[in-house]
């Protein structure tokens, strides 16, 4: 009972934090939105991945998306996962670190300490996203993915 309550409370806090962040970004600009990323994933054998399922496989988030948001000189990456929930990376505890910008490509590292590291390269000119995710640490699923997506 206590675990269910804690999970519900955590979800509520994330929702409130995301709502505040999004509402405070009234003047934020969406630079790109990239839908249905797909590519390859490498899954390591572990608590929820059997030896048979470990290794390379086709992967993606068919109903997911990533949006690059700029608010003055700050950036955020909003994502919609398979559940359809829209979440701010920063509101979800991630650190969005700009790595470079040549006016064609914007690259960012999003770090969720002790859980996940993500690398995003948004190609503004060709409207493409290259995305790499590395789950590790306290994550139940030890996996790496490399996805690409078309953007609007």
GULONU-847053 format. One record per residue (C-alpha): residue in one letter; x, y, z. Coordinates in steps of 0.02 Angstrom, whole numbers, padded with zeros to 5 digits, always signed. Each point is the difference from the previous one (the first is absolute). Layout:
N
AXYZ/...
! end
This chain:
152
X+00000+00000+00000/X+00140+00119+00045/X+00091-00033-00165/X-00157+00038-00102/X-00027+00161+00096/X+00182+00050-00026/X-00010-00034-00186/X-00161+00100-00014/X+00077+00143+00097/X+00156-00002-00109/X-00106+00004-00159/X-00102+00143+00071/X+00157+00099+00044/X+00073-00026-00174/X-00165+00055-00078/X-00005+00157+00108/X+00182+00041-00036/X-00025-00027-00188/X-00158+00108+00001/X+00091+00141+00091/X+00148-00012-00118/X-00107-00002-00156/X-00111+00142+00062/X+00154+00103+00044/X+00059-00024-00179/X-00138+00108-00075/X+00129+00085-00110/X+00095-00159-00039/X+00031-00043-00181/X-00015-00177-00068/X+00145-00018-00122/X-00042-00177-00059/X-00118-00142+00042/X+00057-00172-00054/X-00123-00145-00006/X+00009-00190+00008/X+00187-00026+00026/X+00060-00170-00057/X+00161-00096-00020/X+00094-00134+00096/X+00014-00047+00181/X+00126-00109+00091/X-00070-00085+00155/X+00110-00081+00132/X-00059-00154+00093/X-00067+00049+00171/X-00147-00002+00120/X-00131+00029-00136/X+00095-00052-00158/X+00029-00186-00025/X+00157-00069-00084/X-00108-00041-00152/X-00059+00180-00018/X+00170+00080+00034/X+00095+00078-00146/X-00046+00109-00148/X-00177+00028-00058/X-00105+00123-00099/X-00069+00129+00120/X-00092+00165+00005/X-00137+00103+00080/X-00138-00002-00131/X-00113+00119+00096/X+00142+00099+00079/X+00078+00168-00042/X+00136+00121+00053/X-00014+00190-00008/X+00145+00121+00014/X-00057+00152+00099/X+00094+00165+00018/X-00047+00128+00132/X+00115+00151-00011/X+00173-00081+00018/X-00060-00161+00084/X-00047-00163-00086/X-00111-00145+00048/X-00052-00159-00088/X-00180-00053+00019/X-00039-00181-00034/X-00156-00102-00024/X+00027-00183+00041/X-00100-00154-00049/X-00129+00041+00135/X-00039+00166-00086/X+00055+00107+00148/X+00090+00163-00043/X+00149+00028+00116/X+00135+00132+00015/X+00175-00074+00016/X+00047+00131+00130/X-00162-00024+00098/X+00035-00187-00002/X+00168+00028+00086/X+00111+00006-00154/X+00140+00123-00029/X-00007+00070-00177/X+00178+00047-00050/X+00030+00087-00168/X+00150-00079-00086/X+00006+00101-00159/X-00094+00100-00128/X+00058+00044-00176/X-00169+00073-00051/X-00034-00165-00093/X+00020-00126+00141/X-00045+00023+00183/X+00077-00135+00111/X-00047-00033+00181/X+00042-00121+00138/X-00144-00038+00118/X+00061-00084+00158/X-00110-00084+00129/X+00130-00036+00135/X+00032-00185+00034/X-00137-00055-00121/X+00010+00061-00180/X+00104+00105-00119/X-00074+00062-00165/X+00083+00085-00147/X-00109+00102-00119/X+00054+00079-00164/X-00139+00101-00080/X+00041+00043-00182/X-00100+00159-00029/X+00038+00011-00187/X-00050-00178-00045/X-00132-00017+00137/X+00073-00160+00074/X+00043-00063+00173/X+00138-00123+00046/X-00028-00066+00176/X+00102-00116+00108/X-00053-00061+00172/X+00103-00097+00127/X-00095-00071+00148/X+00111-00059+00142/X+00020+00013+00188/X-00160-00022+00095/X-00105-00030-00156/X-00086-00170-00005/X+00038-00013-00186/X+00181+00011-00056/X-00014+00054-00182/X+00072+00114-00133/X-00096+00069-00148/X+00036+00101-00156/X-00152+00077-00083/X-00034+00124-00139/X-00160+00099-00028/X-00074+00121-00124/X-00046+00170+00069/X-00124+00138-00035/
! end
